[in-house]
Amino acid sequence: MKRSILVFVIIGMFVVSLGVLMPARPSLAQRDTPTPATTDTPAPRDTPTPAPTNTPVPSGGGGGSSSQSSKPAPTPQNGSVWGYVYDYSNGAAPQGGIAVALDGGGWQAEAVTDSNGYYSFGGLGAGWAKMSLRLPPGAHQVMPDWPVYTGAESSGQTNLGYYWGDAPPLPVLLSADTGGPEDGLTLTFSVQNQSGGMASNAMLAVSLPAGATLAGTEISQGSVADGETAGQLEGKFGDISTGQTATLVVTLQMAPAVDGETPAATAILNYDEQITPQRLAVDLSLATAPAAAAQTETTTATTVTTGTESLIPTTGGQQNAPASNWMVIALSLLFIVGLGAAGIRA
């Protein structure tokens, strides 16, 4: 009898030892299954509808060769646009054989400069149009998308220019840099006189995009005045000596960009001795994140953070296993000790 009880005690101690050495594993039901993060899909962007444009129709050209559309136009058709095209990389010489395009929104016309670099459009109806040059790769326009009014009998001379390569060889060079937006977006326009003479009565006309609020201006010489319409301002530098650079710093507060729109500021430089004006467009889309995109990014980041936290189990599983194991072991030891004492007495 004593031998049987002793064997039973030894077996019990062995079983208890296995329970101590092998920690309990959580069941599949106890394990927390991480919930995969979900990403909100941004709503599709609406395509902006172009605003209606008056459609004056050109008829015949007065110089060079031209081809124009035959759509009906408002009367009278007595407007004209004319001028010369200059190659700044060739000593600012007039160039023949250059295609000049005129776009009125609902109509287009094209003329080619003659051997003297001269072009003209005649018989134009009243309205606004944009002029540009059709150039081969490697050539750059000095005044792309130049606005002209075609309703006057003589709209005045409009000279256009271009250059080759990435370094504009212009006598007076207009450039722009952007900064911020810690305290607001800043636009710095620079006018550098690279010529051998004076740039007299230099003036920079700046047009701001919709959603931009003017917060401040700073000019290195001259004065700043409001433009003819809202969202415009003029930097009146006066005379800029050779080798000198004049600057105009414009500080803006930008509203979130509307989906499908690319906000841009434009600047036009004029001075008395110029061969052609200069037009510069500054893309501000990188400084104005769309509201919908910003909201989507924030939601996505929050969702990912929540998903990451859910990978850490907070209830059940192996974290609660040690307490229950020690309780079973303690009860087993008490039972075995009781059997051993009973056997010894017997």
C-alpha positions in Angstrom: 0.0 0.0 0.0 2.8 2.4 0.9 4.7 1.6 -2.2 1.6 2.4 -4.4 1.1 5.7 -2.7 4.8 6.6 -3.2 4.6 5.8 -6.9 1.4 7.9 -7.2 3.2 10.8 -5.5 6.2 10.6 -7.8 4.0 10.6 -10.9 2.1 13.6 -9.5 5.4 15.5 -8.9 6.4 14.7 -12.5 3.2 16.1 -13.9 3.4 19.2 -11.9 7.0 19.7 -13.1 5.8 19.6 -16.7 3.2 22.2 -16.0 5.9 24.5 -14.5 8.4 24.0 -17.4 5.8 24.4 -20.3 4.0 27.7 -20.2 0.4 27.7 -21.3 -0.4 28.9 -24.9 -3.4 30.9 -25.6 -6.1 29.4 -27.7 -7.0 30.7 -31.1 -10.2 32.1 -29.7 -8.1 34.2 -27.2 -5.8 35.7 -29.7 -6.5 39.2 -30.9 -6.6 39.4 -34.7 -5.3 42.8 -35.9 -7.7 44.7 -38.0 -6.1 45.8 -41.3 -5.9 49.5 -41.8 -8.3 51.0 -44.3 -7.5 53.9 -46.6 -10.2 56.4 -47.6 -10.4 56.7 -51.3 -10.5 60.4 -52.4 -13.5 61.6 -54.4 -12.9 61.9 -58.1 -11.9 65.4 -59.2 -14.4 67.5 -61.1 -13.2 68.8 -64.4 -13.7 72.5 -64.5 -16.0 73.8 -67.3 -14.3 76.5 -69.4 -16.0 79.9 -69.3 -17.6 81.1 -72.5 -15.4 83.4 -74.6 -16.3 86.0 -77.2 -15.3 84.6 -80.6 -14.0 87.3 -83.0 -13.1 85.8 -86.3 -10.1 86.9 -88.3 -10.3 87.0 -92.0 -7.3 88.1 -94.0 -3.6 88.8 -93.1 -1.7 91.9 -94.1 1.8 90.6 -94.0 3.6 87.2 -94.3 1.4 84.3 -95.1 -1.6 83.4 -92.9 -4.4 80.9 -92.5 -7.6 81.7 -90.5 -10.9 80.1 -89.7 -14.1 80.8 -91.4 -16.5 80.9 -88.5 -19.0 83.8 -88.3 -17.9 86.8 -86.1 -19.4 89.8 -84.6 -19.1 93.0 -86.6 -17.3 95.2 -87.2 -14.3 93.2 -88.3 -11.7 95.9 -88.5 -9.2 94.9 -85.7 -5.6 94.1 -86.4 -2.5 92.8 -84.7 0.9 93.2 -86.1 4.6 93.3 -85.2 8.0 91.6 -85.5 9.5 88.4 -84.1 13.1 88.6 -82.7 15.7 85.9 -81.9 17.5 87.0 -78.8 20.1 84.3 -79.3 21.0 85.8 -82.6 21.6 89.4 -81.4 17.9 90.1 -81.2 17.6 90.1 -84.9 14.2 89.8 -86.6 13.6 86.3 -87.9 11.6 85.1 -90.9 9.7 81.9 -91.2 8.4 81.8 -87.6 4.8 80.8 -87.1 2.7 83.1 -85.0 -0.5 81.7 -83.5 -3.6 83.7 -82.4 -6.2 82.0 -80.3 -9.5 83.6 -79.5 -11.0 80.6 -77.7 -13.5 79.7 -80.3 -11.3 80.5 -83.3 -7.6 80.2 -84.2 -5.5 81.9 -86.8 -1.8 81.6 -87.8 0.6 83.8 -89.7 4.2 83.2 -90.7 6.8 86.0 -90.5 8.3 87.3 -93.8 12.0 87.8 -94.5 12.0 90.9 -92.3 10.5 89.0 -89.3 7.2 90.9 -89.8 3.7 89.4 -89.2 0.2 90.8 -89.2 -3.5 89.8 -88.7 -6.3 91.9 -90.1 -10.0 92.0 -90.2 -10.4 90.8 -86.6 -13.6 91.1 -84.6 -13.8 92.5 -81.1 -12.5 90.4 -78.3 -9.5 89.1 -76.3 -7.1 86.6 -77.8 -3.7 85.0 -76.8 -0.6 85.0 -79.0 2.2 82.5 -79.0 5.0 81.2 -81.2 5.2 77.8 -82.6 8.9 76.9 -82.0 11.0 73.8 -82.4 12.3 71.9 -79.4 15.0 73.8 -77.5 13.6 77.3 -78.2 11.7 79.2 -75.5 9.2 82.1 -75.8 9.8 85.3 -74.0 6.1 86.2 -73.7 4.0 83.0 -73.9 0.2 83.3 -74.1 0.5 87.1 -74.6 -3.0 88.7 -74.3 -4.1 91.1 -77.0 -7.3 92.9 -77.7 -8.5 92.5 -81.3 -11.3 95.0 -81.4 -9.5 98.2 -82.3 -8.8 99.3 -85.9 -5.2 99.4 -84.9 -4.4 97.3 -81.9 -0.8 98.5 -81.8 2.5 96.9 -82.4 3.1 93.6 -80.6 6.6 92.3 -80.9 7.4 88.8 -79.8 10.7 87.1 -79.0 12.4 83.8 -78.2 15.8 82.3 -77.3 17.6 79.0 -77.5 18.9 77.0 -74.5 18.3 77.3 -70.8 20.1 80.6 -70.2 18.0 83.5 -71.5 20.4 86.0 -73.2 18.0 88.9 -72.5 19.3 92.5 -72.0 17.1 92.9 -68.9 16.1 89.6 -67.3 13.0 88.9 -65.3 13.0 85.9 -62.9 11.1 84.7 -59.8 11.6 82.5 -56.7 9.1 81.2 -54.1 9.6 80.7 -50.4 7.6 79.9 -47.3 4.9 79.1 -46.4 5.9 79.4 -42.7 4.6 83.0 -42.4 2.9 83.1 -45.8 4.0 82.3 -49.3 6.6 84.7 -50.6 7.2 85.6 -54.3 10.5 87.3 -55.1 10.6 88.9 -58.5 14.0 90.0 -59.7 14.8 92.4 -62.6 18.5 92.2 -63.6 19.9 94.8 -66.1 22.5 92.8 -68.1 22.7 95.4 -70.9 25.3 98.0 -71.4 22.8 100.9 -70.8 20.0 102.1 -68.6 16.6 100.4 -68.3 14.4 103.4 -68.0 11.0 103.5 -66.3 11.0 99.8 -65.5 7.6 98.6 -64.3 6.5 95.1 -63.2 2.7 94.3 -63.4 1.8 91.3 -61.1 -1.5 89.4 -61.3 -2.4 87.1 -58.3 -4.5 84.0 -58.6 -7.9 83.5 -57.1 -7.7 82.4 -53.5 -4.5 84.6 -52.8 -4.7 87.4 -50.3 -2.0 90.0 -50.4 -0.3 90.2 -47.0 2.6 92.6 -47.7 5.1 93.9 -50.3 8.7 95.1 -50.2 10.5 96.8 -53.1 14.2 97.5 -53.4 13.7 100.8 -55.2 10.7 102.8 -56.4 7.1 102.2 -55.1 4.3 99.7 -55.2 0.8 100.6 -56.3 -2.5 98.8 -56.8 -3.3 97.6 -60.3 -6.3 98.4 -62.5 -8.3 95.5 -61.2 -8.5 93.5 -58.0 -5.7 91.0 -57.5 -3.2 93.1 -59.4 -0.3 95.3 -58.3 2.4 97.3 -59.9 6.1 97.6 -58.9 7.4 100.9 -60.3 11.2 100.5 -60.2 12.0 103.6 -62.2 15.5 103.5 -63.8 17.6 100.4 -63.3 21.4 101.0 -64.0 23.5 98.5 -65.9 24.6 95.6 -63.7 21.9 96.5 -61.1 19.1 94.1 -59.9 15.8 95.4 -58.6 13.5 93.2 -56.6 9.9 93.1 -55.6 8.9 90.7 -52.7 5.2 89.8 -52.5 3.8 87.9 -49.4 0.6 86.0 -49.9 -1.8 84.0 -47.8 -3.1 81.1 -49.9 -6.4 79.3 -49.6 -6.5 75.6 -50.3 -6.5 75.0 -54.0 -9.7 73.7 -55.7 -9.4 70.3 -57.3 -8.5 70.5 -60.9 -7.1 74.0 -60.7 -3.4 75.1 -60.9 -3.0 78.5 -59.2 -0.3 80.7 -60.8 0.9 84.3 -60.5 1.9 86.1 -63.6 4.3 89.1 -64.0 4.9 91.3 -67.0 8.0 93.5 -67.3 8.1 96.7 -69.5 10.8 99.4 -69.8 11.4 102.1 -72.4 14.4 100.5 -74.2 12.9 97.0 -74.5 12.7 95.1 -77.8 9.8 93.0 -76.4 8.0 92.8 -73.1 8.6 89.8 -70.9 5.9 87.6 -69.3 6.6 85.1 -66.5 4.1 82.6 -64.9 4.9 81.2 -61.5 3.2 77.9 -60.5 1.9 78.0 -56.9 0.3 74.6 -56.8 3.1 73.1 -54.7 2.5 75.7 -52.0 -1.3 75.2 -51.9 -2.3 71.6 -51.2 -5.9 70.8 -52.3 -8.4 70.7 -49.4 -9.7 67.2 -50.3 -6.2 65.8 -50.6 -5.1 67.2 -47.3 -8.2 65.7 -45.6 -7.6 62.4 -47.2 -3.9 62.3 -46.1 -4.9 63.1 -42.5 -7.6 60.4 -42.4 -5.2 57.9 -43.9 -2.5 58.7 -41.4 -5.0 58.3 -38.5 -6.3 55.0 -39.8 -2.8 53.6 -40.2 -1.9 54.6 -36.6 -5.0 52.9 -35.3 -4.3 49.8 -37.3 -0.7 49.7 -35.9 -1.9 49.9 -32.3 -4.4 47.1 -32.8 -1.5 44.7 -33.5 -0.7 44.8 -29.7 -3.2 42.5 -27.9 -4.7 44.1 -24.8 -7.0 41.2 -23.4 -6.8 37.4 -23.3 -4.0 35.4 -24.9 -0.7 34.7 -23.3 -0.6 37.7 -21.1 -3.1 36.2 -18.6 -1.7 32.6 -18.7 0.9 32.8 -15.9 -1.7 33.5 -13.1 -3.9 30.6 -14.0 -0.9 28.2 -14.3 0.4 29.0 -10.8 -3.1 28.5 -9.3 -3.3 24.9 -10.8 0.2 24.1 -9.6 -0.6 25.2 -6.1 -3.7 23.1 -5.9 -1.9 20.1 -7.3 0.9 20.3 -4.7 -1.6 20.5 -1.9 -3.4 17.4 -3.2 -0.2 15.4 -3.6 1.1 16.4 -0.1 -2.2 15.3 1.3 -2.0 11.9 -0.3 1.6 11.4 0.8 0.7 12.3 4.5 -2.3 9.9 4.3 0.0 7.1 3.0 2.6 7.6 5.7 0.0 7.3 8.4 -1.4 4.2 6.9 
